[in-house]
Amino acid sequence: MATNKEISKAYTDKMLEDYKWTPVNWRAWGSFWGWGTPTGLGLFFVLTAFAVWILFHL
């Protein structure tokens, strides 16, 4: 049976391994909607124009 120290070491090693790969996969979730994509930037401009249109018609 593993001791608490061994479990803690394994957990720490796993967290460090995950942290090491974080910069590589930082765009894995939601990158399609990010500022750096045409879709994300286009949505920003469309929603801004829509908000201005609503405010103009009040």
mmCIF file as Biopython writes it, N, C-alpha, C and O atoms, coordinates in Angstrom:
data_model
#
loop_
_atom_site.group_PDB
_atom_site.id
_atom_site.type_symbol
_atom_site.label_atom_id
_atom_site.label_alt_id
_atom_site.label_comp_id
_atom_site.label_asym_id
_atom_site.label_entity_id
_atom_site.label_seq_id
_atom_site.pdbx_PDB_ins_code
_atom_site.Cartn_x
_atom_site.Cartn_y
_atom_site.Cartn_z
_atom_site.occupancy
_atom_site.B_iso_or_equiv
_atom_site.auth_seq_id
_atom_site.auth_asym_id
_atom_site.pdbx_PDB_model_num
ATOM 1   N N  . MET A ? 1  ? 0.844   -1.184 0.000   1.0 0.0 1  A 1 
ATOM 2   C CA . MET A ? 1  ? 0.000   0.000  0.000   1.0 0.0 1  A 1 
ATOM 3   C C  . MET A ? 1  ? 0.891   1.251  0.000   1.0 0.0 1  A 1 
ATOM 4   O O  . MET A ? 1  ? 1.891   1.315  0.715   1.0 0.0 1  A 1 
ATOM 5   N N  . ALA A ? 2  ? 0.513   2.227  -0.805  1.0 0.0 2  A 1 
ATOM 6   C CA . ALA A ? 2  ? 1.315   3.442  -0.937  1.0 0.0 2  A 1 
ATOM 7   C C  . ALA A ? 2  ? 1.118   4.339  0.281   1.0 0.0 2  A 1 
ATOM 8   O O  . ALA A ? 2  ? 0.027   4.442  0.841   1.0 0.0 2  A 1 
ATOM 9   N N  . THR A ? 3  ? 2.199   4.971  0.660   1.0 0.0 3  A 1 
ATOM 10  C CA . THR A ? 3  ? 2.119   5.905  1.780   1.0 0.0 3  A 1 
ATOM 11  C C  . THR A ? 3  ? 1.652   7.262  1.276   1.0 0.0 3  A 1 
ATOM 12  O O  . THR A ? 3  ? 1.630   7.516  0.072   1.0 0.0 3  A 1 
ATOM 13  N N  . ASN A ? 4  ? 1.282   8.122  2.200   1.0 0.0 4  A 1 
ATOM 14  C CA . ASN A ? 4  ? 0.850   9.469  1.825   1.0 0.0 4  A 1 
ATOM 15  C C  . ASN A ? 4  ? 1.951   10.235 1.105   1.0 0.0 4  A 1 
ATOM 16  O O  . ASN A ? 4  ? 1.674   11.019 0.198   1.0 0.0 4  A 1 
ATOM 17  N N  . LYS A ? 5  ? 3.200   10.010 1.507   1.0 0.0 5  A 1 
ATOM 18  C CA . LYS A ? 5  ? 4.316   10.696 0.867   1.0 0.0 5  A 1 
ATOM 19  C C  . LYS A ? 5  ? 4.462   10.246 -0.590  1.0 0.0 5  A 1 
ATOM 20  O O  . LYS A ? 5  ? 4.724   11.068 -1.468  1.0 0.0 5  A 1 
ATOM 21  N N  . GLU A ? 6  ? 4.295   8.960  -0.847  1.0 0.0 6  A 1 
ATOM 22  C CA . GLU A ? 6  ? 4.381   8.454  -2.220  1.0 0.0 6  A 1 
ATOM 23  C C  . GLU A ? 6  ? 3.240   8.971  -3.081  1.0 0.0 6  A 1 
ATOM 24  O O  . GLU A ? 6  ? 3.438   9.333  -4.241  1.0 0.0 6  A 1 
ATOM 25  N N  . ILE A ? 7  ? 2.043   9.003  -2.504  1.0 0.0 7  A 1 
ATOM 26  C CA . ILE A ? 7  ? 0.876   9.516  -3.235  1.0 0.0 7  A 1 
ATOM 27  C C  . ILE A ? 7  ? 1.073   10.991 -3.552  1.0 0.0 7  A 1 
ATOM 28  O O  . ILE A ? 7  ? 0.780   11.443 -4.659  1.0 0.0 7  A 1 
ATOM 29  N N  . SER A ? 8  ? 1.574   11.743 -2.566  1.0 0.0 8  A 1 
ATOM 30  C CA . SER A ? 8  ? 1.811   13.169 -2.767  1.0 0.0 8  A 1 
ATOM 31  C C  . SER A ? 8  ? 2.866   13.395 -3.850  1.0 0.0 8  A 1 
ATOM 32  O O  . SER A ? 8  ? 2.725   14.300 -4.673  1.0 0.0 8  A 1 
ATOM 33  N N  . LYS A ? 9  ? 3.915   12.581 -3.852  1.0 0.0 9  A 1 
ATOM 34  C CA . LYS A ? 9  ? 4.962   12.704 -4.868  1.0 0.0 9  A 1 
ATOM 35  C C  . LYS A ? 9  ? 4.407   12.391 -6.256  1.0 0.0 9  A 1 
ATOM 36  O O  . LYS A ? 9  ? 4.710   13.098 -7.217  1.0 0.0 9  A 1 
ATOM 37  N N  . ALA A ? 10 ? 3.605   11.344 -6.367  1.0 0.0 10 A 1 
ATOM 38  C CA . ALA A ? 10 ? 3.018   10.984 -7.661  1.0 0.0 10 A 1 
ATOM 39  C C  . ALA A ? 10 ? 2.087   12.092 -8.150  1.0 0.0 10 A 1 
ATOM 40  O O  . ALA A ? 10 ? 2.086   12.434 -9.333  1.0 0.0 10 A 1 
ATOM 41  N N  . TYR A ? 11 ? 1.306   12.645 -7.242  1.0 0.0 11 A 1 
ATOM 42  C CA . TYR A ? 11 ? 0.392   13.739 -7.591  1.0 0.0 11 A 1 
ATOM 43  C C  . TYR A ? 11 ? 1.169   14.968 -8.062  1.0 0.0 11 A 1 
ATOM 44  O O  . TYR A ? 11 ? 0.810   15.591 -9.061  1.0 0.0 11 A 1 
ATOM 45  N N  . THR A ? 12 ? 2.224   15.311 -7.344  1.0 0.0 12 A 1 
ATOM 46  C CA . THR A ? 12 ? 3.052   16.459 -7.708  1.0 0.0 12 A 1 
ATOM 47  C C  . THR A ? 12 ? 3.712   16.242 -9.067  1.0 0.0 12 A 1 
ATOM 48  O O  . THR A ? 12 ? 3.758   17.152 -9.895  1.0 0.0 12 A 1 
ATOM 49  N N  . ASP A ? 13 ? 4.222   15.031 -9.291  1.0 0.0 13 A 1 
ATOM 50  C CA . ASP A ? 13 ? 4.849   14.734 -10.583 1.0 0.0 13 A 1 
ATOM 51  C C  . ASP A ? 13 ? 3.839   14.865 -11.722 1.0 0.0 13 A 1 
ATOM 52  O O  . ASP A ? 13 ? 4.167   15.401 -12.781 1.0 0.0 13 A 1 
ATOM 53  N N  . LYS A ? 14 ? 2.617   14.380 -11.513 1.0 0.0 14 A 1 
ATOM 54  C CA . LYS A ? 14 ? 1.583   14.471 -12.537 1.0 0.0 14 A 1 
ATOM 55  C C  . LYS A ? 14 ? 1.222   15.932 -12.805 1.0 0.0 14 A 1 
ATOM 56  O O  . LYS A ? 14 ? 1.072   16.324 -13.963 1.0 0.0 14 A 1 
ATOM 57  N N  . MET A ? 15 ? 1.082   16.741 -11.758 1.0 0.0 15 A 1 
ATOM 58  C CA . MET A ? 15 ? 0.746   18.150 -11.925 1.0 0.0 15 A 1 
ATOM 59  C C  . MET A ? 15 ? 1.854   18.895 -12.670 1.0 0.0 15 A 1 
ATOM 60  O O  . MET A ? 15 ? 1.571   19.745 -13.514 1.0 0.0 15 A 1 
ATOM 61  N N  . LEU A ? 16 ? 3.111   18.578 -12.360 1.0 0.0 16 A 1 
ATOM 62  C CA . LEU A ? 16 ? 4.229   19.219 -13.055 1.0 0.0 16 A 1 
ATOM 63  C C  . LEU A ? 16 ? 4.266   18.812 -14.527 1.0 0.0 16 A 1 
ATOM 64  O O  . LEU A ? 16 ? 4.578   19.630 -15.391 1.0 0.0 16 A 1 
ATOM 65  N N  . GLU A ? 17 ? 3.949   17.557 -14.810 1.0 0.0 17 A 1 
ATOM 66  C CA . GLU A ? 17 ? 3.908   17.095 -16.197 1.0 0.0 17 A 1 
ATOM 67  C C  . GLU A ? 17 ? 2.795   17.808 -16.966 1.0 0.0 17 A 1 
ATOM 68  O O  . GLU A ? 17 ? 2.997   18.229 -18.105 1.0 0.0 17 A 1 
ATOM 69  N N  . ASP A ? 18 ? 1.624   17.944 -16.347 1.0 0.0 18 A 1 
ATOM 70  C CA . ASP A ? 18 ? 0.518   18.662 -16.985 1.0 0.0 18 A 1 
ATOM 71  C C  . ASP A ? 18 ? 0.873   20.123 -17.209 1.0 0.0 18 A 1 
ATOM 72  O O  . ASP A ? 18 ? 0.554   20.686 -18.257 1.0 0.0 18 A 1 
ATOM 73  N N  . TYR A ? 19 ? 1.530   20.743 -16.233 1.0 0.0 19 A 1 
ATOM 74  C CA . TYR A ? 19 ? 1.902   22.155 -16.345 1.0 0.0 19 A 1 
ATOM 75  C C  . TYR A ? 19 ? 2.906   22.365 -17.476 1.0 0.0 19 A 1 
ATOM 76  O O  . TYR A ? 19 ? 2.878   23.383 -18.166 1.0 0.0 19 A 1 
ATOM 77  N N  . LYS A ? 20 ? 3.789   21.389 -17.653 1.0 0.0 20 A 1 
ATOM 78  C CA . LYS A ? 20 ? 4.793   21.494 -18.706 1.0 0.0 20 A 1 
ATOM 79  C C  . LYS A ? 20 ? 4.140   21.529 -20.092 1.0 0.0 20 A 1 
ATOM 80  O O  . LYS A ? 20 ? 4.636   22.212 -20.987 1.0 0.0 20 A 1 
ATOM 81  N N  . TRP A ? 21 ? 3.045   20.806 -20.277 1.0 0.0 21 A 1 
ATOM 82  C CA . TRP A ? 21 ? 2.371   20.741 -21.568 1.0 0.0 21 A 1 
ATOM 83  C C  . TRP A ? 21 ? 1.329   21.828 -21.750 1.0 0.0 21 A 1 
ATOM 84  O O  . TRP A ? 21 ? 0.798   21.969 -22.852 1.0 0.0 21 A 1 
ATOM 85  N N  . THR A ? 22 ? 1.011   22.603 -20.724 1.0 0.0 22 A 1 
ATOM 86  C CA . THR A ? 22 ? -0.021  23.636 -20.816 1.0 0.0 22 A 1 
ATOM 87  C C  . THR A ? 22 ? 0.274   24.668 -21.902 1.0 0.0 22 A 1 
ATOM 88  O O  . THR A ? 22 ? -0.629  24.973 -22.682 1.0 0.0 22 A 1 
ATOM 89  N N  . PRO A ? 23 ? 1.482   25.224 -22.002 1.0 0.0 23 A 1 
ATOM 90  C CA . PRO A ? 23 ? 1.725   26.220 -23.047 1.0 0.0 23 A 1 
ATOM 91  C C  . PRO A ? 23 ? 1.573   25.657 -24.462 1.0 0.0 23 A 1 
ATOM 92  O O  . PRO A ? 23 ? 1.233   26.398 -25.385 1.0 0.0 23 A 1 
ATOM 93  N N  . VAL A ? 24 ? 1.816   24.381 -24.640 1.0 0.0 24 A 1 
ATOM 94  C CA . VAL A ? 24 ? 1.710   23.773 -25.959 1.0 0.0 24 A 1 
ATOM 95  C C  . VAL A ? 24 ? 0.255   23.712 -26.403 1.0 0.0 24 A 1 
ATOM 96  O O  . VAL A ? 24 ? -0.047  23.942 -27.574 1.0 0.0 24 A 1 
ATOM 97  N N  . ASN A ? 25 ? -0.648  23.405 -25.476 1.0 0.0 25 A 1 
ATOM 98  C CA . ASN A ? 25 ? -2.050  23.184 -25.805 1.0 0.0 25 A 1 
ATOM 99  C C  . ASN A ? 25 ? -2.959  24.312 -25.318 1.0 0.0 25 A 1 
ATOM 100 O O  . ASN A ? 25 ? -4.136  24.074 -25.046 1.0 0.0 25 A 1 
ATOM 101 N N  . TRP A ? 26 ? -2.449  25.506 -25.207 1.0 0.0 26 A 1 
ATOM 102 C CA . TRP A ? 26 ? -3.255  26.587 -24.626 1.0 0.0 26 A 1 
ATOM 103 C C  . TRP A ? 26 ? -4.436  26.956 -25.498 1.0 0.0 26 A 1 
ATOM 104 O O  . TRP A ? 26 ? -5.404  27.528 -24.998 1.0 0.0 26 A 1 
ATOM 105 N N  . ARG A ? 27 ? -4.391  26.649 -26.785 1.0 0.0 27 A 1 
ATOM 106 C CA . ARG A ? 27 ? -5.494  26.993 -27.673 1.0 0.0 27 A 1 
ATOM 107 C C  . ARG A ? 27 ? -6.470  25.838 -27.882 1.0 0.0 27 A 1 
ATOM 108 O O  . ARG A ? 27 ? -7.346  25.912 -28.744 1.0 0.0 27 A 1 
ATOM 109 N N  . ALA A ? 28 ? -6.321  24.778 -27.100 1.0 0.0 28 A 1 
ATOM 110 C CA . ALA A ? 28 ? -7.136  23.596 -27.330 1.0 0.0 28 A 1 
ATOM 111 C C  . ALA A ? 28 ? -8.626  23.853 -27.127 1.0 0.0 28 A 1 
ATOM 112 O O  . ALA A ? 28 ? -9.443  23.262 -27.834 1.0 0.0 28 A 1 
ATOM 113 N N  . TRP A ? 29 ? -9.000  24.701 -26.198 1.0 0.0 29 A 1 
ATOM 114 C CA . TRP A ? 29 ? -10.409 24.951 -25.902 1.0 0.0 29 A 1 
ATOM 115 C C  . TRP A ? 29 ? -10.777 26.373 -26.273 1.0 0.0 29 A 1 
ATOM 116 O O  . TRP A ? 29 ? -10.186 27.325 -25.763 1.0 0.0 29 A 1 
ATOM 117 N N  . GLY A ? 30 ? -11.728 26.518 -27.137 1.0 0.0 30 A 1 
ATOM 118 C CA . GLY A ? 30 ? -12.244 27.837 -27.474 1.0 0.0 30 A 1 
ATOM 119 C C  . GLY A ? 30 ? -11.394 28.639 -28.425 1.0 0.0 30 A 1 
ATOM 120 O O  . GLY A ? 30 ? -11.623 29.838 -28.589 1.0 0.0 30 A 1 
ATOM 121 N N  . SER A ? 31 ? -10.426 28.020 -29.052 1.0 0.0 31 A 1 
ATOM 122 C CA . SER A ? 31 ? -9.559  28.802 -29.937 1.0 0.0 31 A 1 
ATOM 123 C C  . SER A ? 31 ? -10.314 29.292 -31.165 1.0 0.0 31 A 1 
ATOM 124 O O  . SER A ? 31 ? -9.932  30.306 -31.750 1.0 0.0 31 A 1 
ATOM 125 N N  . PHE A ? 32 ? -11.374 28.601 -31.570 1.0 0.0 32 A 1 
ATOM 126 C CA . PHE A ? 32 ? -12.141 29.006 -32.737 1.0 0.0 32 A 1 
ATOM 127 C C  . PHE A ? 32 ? -12.822 30.357 -32.513 1.0 0.0 32 A 1 
ATOM 128 O O  . PHE A ? 32 ? -13.056 31.100 -33.466 1.0 0.0 32 A 1 
ATOM 129 N N  . TRP A ? 33 ? -13.136 30.673 -31.261 1.0 0.0 33 A 1 
ATOM 130 C CA . TRP A ? 33 ? -13.855 31.911 -30.932 1.0 0.0 33 A 1 
ATOM 131 C C  . TRP A ? 33 ? -12.919 32.992 -30.399 1.0 0.0 33 A 1 
ATOM 132 O O  . TRP A ? 33 ? -13.384 34.063 -30.012 1.0 0.0 33 A 1 
ATOM 133 N N  . GLY A ? 34 ? -11.619 32.738 -30.371 1.0 0.0 34 A 1 
ATOM 134 C CA . GLY A ? 34 ? -10.688 33.693 -29.785 1.0 0.0 34 A 1 
ATOM 135 C C  . GLY A ? 34 ? -10.497 34.945 -30.627 1.0 0.0 34 A 1 
ATOM 136 O O  . GLY A ? 34 ? -10.954 35.027 -31.767 1.0 0.0 34 A 1 
ATOM 137 N N  . TRP A ? 35 ? -9.811  35.918 -30.038 1.0 0.0 35 A 1 
ATOM 138 C CA . TRP A ? 35 ? -9.556  37.193 -30.723 1.0 0.0 35 A 1 
ATOM 139 C C  . TRP A ? 35 ? -8.702  37.003 -31.961 1.0 0.0 35 A 1 
ATOM 140 O O  . TRP A ? 35 ? -8.811  37.777 -32.912 1.0 0.0 35 A 1 
ATOM 141 N N  . GLY A ? 36 ? -7.852  35.982 -31.965 1.0 0.0 36 A 1 
ATOM 142 C CA . GLY A ? 36 ? -6.925  35.807 -33.071 1.0 0.0 36 A 1 
ATOM 143 C C  . GLY A ? 36 ? -7.518  35.130 -34.291 1.0 0.0 36 A 1 
ATOM 144 O O  . GLY A ? 36 ? -6.808  34.902 -35.270 1.0 0.0 36 A 1 
ATOM 145 N N  . THR A ? 37 ? -8.797  34.804 -34.258 1.0 0.0 37 A 1 
ATOM 146 C CA . THR A ? 37 ? -9.397  34.136 -35.413 1.0 0.0 37 A 1 
ATOM 147 C C  . THR A ? 37 ? -10.343 35.083 -36.127 1.0 0.0 37 A 1 
ATOM 148 O O  . THR A ? 37 ? -10.897 35.986 -35.500 1.0 0.0 37 A 1 
ATOM 149 N N  . PRO A ? 38 ? -10.537 34.897 -37.409 1.0 0.0 38 A 1 
ATOM 150 C CA . PRO A ? 38 ? -11.495 35.733 -38.140 1.0 0.0 38 A 1 
ATOM 151 C C  . PRO A ? 38 ? -12.910 35.592 -37.585 1.0 0.0 38 A 1 
ATOM 152 O O  . PRO A ? 38 ? -13.670 36.561 -37.572 1.0 0.0 38 A 1 
ATOM 153 N N  . THR A ? 39 ? -13.265 34.398 -37.130 1.0 0.0 39 A 1 
ATOM 154 C CA . THR A ? 39 ? -14.611 34.192 -36.589 1.0 0.0 39 A 1 
ATOM 155 C C  . THR A ? 39 ? -14.811 34.988 -35.313 1.0 0.0 39 A 1 
ATOM 156 O O  . THR A ? 39 ? -15.816 35.683 -35.168 1.0 0.0 39 A 1 
ATOM 157 N N  . GLY A ? 40 ? -13.863 34.895 -34.382 1.0 0.0 40 A 1 
ATOM 158 C CA . GLY A ? 40 ? -13.992 35.617 -33.116 1.0 0.0 40 A 1 
ATOM 159 C C  . GLY A ? 40 ? -13.995 37.119 -33.312 1.0 0.0 40 A 1 
ATOM 160 O O  . GLY A ? 40 ? -14.799 37.825 -32.704 1.0 0.0 40 A 1 
ATOM 161 N N  . LEU A ? 41 ? -13.110 37.610 -34.149 1.0 0.0 41 A 1 
ATOM 162 C CA . LEU A ? 41 ? -13.040 39.042 -34.408 1.0 0.0 41 A 1 
ATOM 163 C C  . LEU A ? 41 ? -14.282 39.515 -35.148 1.0 0.0 41 A 1 
ATOM 164 O O  . LEU A ? 41 ? -14.805 40.593 -34.867 1.0 0.0 41 A 1 
ATOM 165 N N  . GLY A ? 42 ? -14.757 38.707 -36.096 1.0 0.0 42 A 1 
ATOM 166 C CA . GLY A ? 42 ? -15.977 39.050 -36.818 1.0 0.0 42 A 1 
ATOM 167 C C  . GLY A ? 42 ? -17.187 39.107 -35.897 1.0 0.0 42 A 1 
ATOM 168 O O  . GLY A ? 42 ? -18.020 40.006 -36.011 1.0 0.0 42 A 1 
ATOM 169 N N  . LEU A ? 43 ? -17.281 38.144 -34.984 1.0 0.0 43 A 1 
ATOM 170 C CA . LEU A ? 43 ? -18.388 38.168 -34.015 1.0 0.0 43 A 1 
ATOM 171 C C  . LEU A ? 43 ? -18.331 39.414 -33.143 1.0 0.0 43 A 1 
ATOM 172 O O  . LEU A ? 43 ? -19.365 40.002 -32.825 1.0 0.0 43 A 1 
ATOM 173 N N  . PHE A ? 44 ? -17.132 39.813 -32.760 1.0 0.0 44 A 1 
ATOM 174 C CA . PHE A ? 44 ? -16.991 41.020 -31.954 1.0 0.0 44 A 1 
ATOM 175 C C  . PHE A ? 44 ? -17.558 42.231 -32.692 1.0 0.0 44 A 1 
ATOM 176 O O  . PHE A ? 44 ? -18.325 43.005 -32.121 1.0 0.0 44 A 1 
ATOM 177 N N  . PHE A ? 45 ? -17.183 42.393 -33.958 1.0 0.0 45 A 1 
ATOM 178 C CA . PHE A ? 45 ? -17.663 43.543 -34.719 1.0 0.0 45 A 1 
ATOM 179 C C  . PHE A ? 45 ? -19.161 43.473 -34.986 1.0 0.0 45 A 1 
ATOM 180 O O  . PHE A ? 45 ? -19.847 44.493 -34.925 1.0 0.0 45 A 1 
ATOM 181 N N  . VAL A ? 46 ? -19.671 42.297 -35.276 1.0 0.0 46 A 1 
ATOM 182 C CA . VAL A ? 46 ? -21.113 42.144 -35.517 1.0 0.0 46 A 1 
ATOM 183 C C  . VAL A ? 46 ? -21.900 42.460 -34.253 1.0 0.0 46 A 1 
ATOM 184 O O  . VAL A ? 46 ? -22.902 43.173 -34.311 1.0 0.0 46 A 1 
ATOM 185 N N  . LEU A ? 47 ? -21.462 41.943 -33.118 1.0 0.0 47 A 1 
ATOM 186 C CA . LEU A ? 47 ? -22.175 42.203 -31.868 1.0 0.0 47 A 1 
ATOM 187 C C  . LEU A ? 47 ? -22.056 43.663 -31.443 1.0 0.0 47 A 1 
ATOM 188 O O  . LEU A ? 47 ? -23.000 44.220 -30.884 1.0 0.0 47 A 1 
ATOM 189 N N  . THR A ? 48 ? -20.913 44.287 -31.698 1.0 0.0 48 A 1 
ATOM 190 C CA . THR A ? 48 ? -20.759 45.707 -31.398 1.0 0.0 48 A 1 
ATOM 191 C C  . THR A ? 48 ? -21.691 46.547 -32.266 1.0 0.0 48 A 1 
ATOM 192 O O  . THR A ? 48 ? -22.333 47.476 -31.775 1.0 0.0 48 A 1 
ATOM 193 N N  . ALA A ? 49 ? -21.765 46.220 -33.552 1.0 0.0 49 A 1 
ATOM 194 C CA . ALA A ? 49 ? -22.661 46.950 -34.458 1.0 0.0 49 A 1 
ATOM 195 C C  . ALA A ? 49 ? -24.117 46.755 -34.041 1.0 0.0 49 A 1 
ATOM 196 O O  . ALA A ? 49 ? -24.912 47.693 -34.093 1.0 0.0 49 A 1 
ATOM 197 N N  . PHE A ? 50 ? -24.459 45.553 -33.632 1.0 0.0 50 A 1 
ATOM 198 C CA . PHE A ? 50 ? -25.828 45.282 -33.185 1.0 0.0 50 A 1 
ATOM 199 C C  . PHE A ? 50 ? -26.161 46.087 -31.926 1.0 0.0 50 A 1 
ATOM 200 O O  . PHE A ? 50 ? -27.260 46.629 -31.810 1.0 0.0 50 A 1 
ATOM 201 N N  . ALA A ? 51 ? -25.225 46.166 -30.994 1.0 0.0 51 A 1 
ATOM 202 C CA . ALA A ? 51 ? -25.449 46.943 -29.770 1.0 0.0 51 A 1 
ATOM 203 C C  . ALA A ? 51 ? -25.615 48.424 -30.099 1.0 0.0 51 A 1 
ATOM 204 O O  . ALA A ? 51 ? -26.473 49.089 -29.518 1.0 0.0 51 A 1 
ATOM 205 N N  . VAL A ? 52 ? -24.812 48.947 -31.015 1.0 0.0 52 A 1 
ATOM 206 C CA . VAL A ? 52 ? -24.941 50.351 -31.418 1.0 0.0 52 A 1 
ATOM 207 C C  . VAL A ? 52 ? -26.284 50.580 -32.106 1.0 0.0 52 A 1 
ATOM 208 O O  . VAL A ? 52 ? -26.927 51.605 -31.881 1.0 0.0 52 A 1 
ATOM 209 N N  . TRP A ? 53 ? -26.707 49.644 -32.932 1.0 0.0 53 A 1 
ATOM 210 C CA . TRP A ? 53 ? -28.003 49.740 -33.619 1.0 0.0 53 A 1 
ATOM 211 C C  . TRP A ? 53 ? -29.157 49.794 -32.612 1.0 0.0 53 A 1 
ATOM 212 O O  . TRP A ? 53 ? -30.091 50.583 -32.756 1.0 0.0 53 A 1 
ATOM 213 N N  . ILE A ? 54 ? -29.067 48.930 -31.584 1.0 0.0 54 A 1 
ATOM 214 C CA . ILE A ? 54 ? -30.117 48.927 -30.551 1.0 0.0 54 A 1 
ATOM 215 C C  . ILE A ? 54 ? -30.123 50.257 -29.818 1.0 0.0 54 A 1 
ATOM 216 O O  . ILE A ? 54 ? -31.188 50.838 -29.611 1.0 0.0 54 A 1 
ATOM 217 N N  . LEU A ? 55 ? -28.959 50.752 -29.420 1.0 0.0 55 A 1 
ATOM 218 C CA . LEU A ? 55 ? -28.893 52.028 -28.694 1.0 0.0 55 A 1 
ATOM 219 C C  . LEU A ? 55 ? -29.374 53.183 -29.565 1.0 0.0 55 A 1 
ATOM 220 O O  . LEU A ? 55 ? -29.997 54.115 -29.056 1.0 0.0 55 A 1 
ATOM 221 N N  . PHE A ? 56 ? -29.103 53.142 -30.845 1.0 0.0 56 A 1 
ATOM 222 C CA . PHE A ? 56 ? -29.527 54.194 -31.761 1.0 0.0 56 A 1 
ATOM 223 C C  . PHE A ? 56 ? -31.058 54.246 -31.893 1.0 0.0 56 A 1 
ATOM 224 O O  . PHE A ? 56 ? -31.633 55.320 -32.068 1.0 0.0 56 A 1 
ATOM 225 N N  . HIS A ? 57 ? -31.707 53.087 -31.810 1.0 0.0 57 A 1 
ATOM 226 C CA . HIS A ? 57 ? -33.141 53.015 -31.997 1.0 0.0 57 A 1 
ATOM 227 C C  . HIS A ? 57 ? -33.947 53.142 -30.705 1.0 0.0 57 A 1 
ATOM 228 O O  . HIS A ? 57 ? -35.165 52.965 -30.727 1.0 0.0 57 A 1 
ATOM 229 N N  . LEU A ? 58 ? -33.319 53.433 -29.622 1.0 0.0 58 A 1 
ATOM 230 C CA . LEU A ? 58 ? -34.061 53.616 -28.352 1.0 0.0 58 A 1 
ATOM 231 C C  . LEU A ? 58 ? -34.724 54.956 -28.266 1.0 0.0 58 A 1 
ATOM 232 O O  . LEU A ? 58 ? -35.380 55.257 -27.268 1.0 0.0 58 A 1 
#
